Amino acid sequence: MAKNLIEAFFNHKNIPVKIGEYYFCWKQDNKDGCVQLRYEGEKYGYFTVTIYNYGAGIPDDLEDPMVVTEFERCINKIIKMEGENYYQNINLLIKEPFFIKNEKEPKYLSAIFNYDICMEKEEYLNEVSFLFIRSDNGYFNVVQFSVPSDNFDDAVVQEMNVFLIGWLNYVPIIGDTIN
C-alpha cells in the first residue's frame, strides 16, 4: 500500500531540517490538496518541493503519459507566469531527462529556464531555474531550484545535485515516523 505523503508532512518531524547545504524554511498546505516545502541555502539559491496527486494514484514511471503530461503542464505554467508579470523574458534553455551521476536511468524529467523575476516595485532579478518532476508513492514530486544568475556556477550545480540525491534518498522513508 502506498504511503500518504501529504499526511506525512502534517507532522513536522517527518520533514528533514537540512538536506545538503539547504535548510527547511516553511511548509504550506494548499487548498488544492498539495503540500509545498521550501529549503534555502546561504549562498546557493532555494528549492521548492511540491507533492500532489489530484486525488488519483500517479504511476511511478517517468514515461507514463500522466507524468509526461504533468511535466508539460508545469512548463506551461511557468511560461504563463510571464503574462501575469511575475516573470519576464522567459527562456526555456533545456528540456531533457535528468540523470544522477553514474545512474543508467533518469531520475527526473527536467527543464531549465532563465527569466527575470519581479521582486518589488517593478524591480527584476535574473534567475536560472531548474524544474524537476517525477512520481513517488502515487504522488507527483516536483522540485524547483532557483538561483540568481550572478551566483550560478559549478559549486551551485554541485550543491543542487547533493540536495536532489538527499531528497531522493528521503522520499522512501516519508510516512514512516521519524523520532
Buried (B, 14 or more C-beta within 10 A) or exposed (E): EEBBBBEBBEEEEBBBEEBBBBBBEEBEEEEEEBBBBBBBBEEBBBBBBBBBBEEEEBEBEBEEEBBBEBBBEBBEEBBEBBEEEEBBEBEBEEBEEBEEEEEEEBBBBBBBBBBBBBEEEEEBEBBBBBBBBBBBBBBBBBBBBBBEEEEBEEEBBEBBBBBBBBBBEBBEEBBEEBE
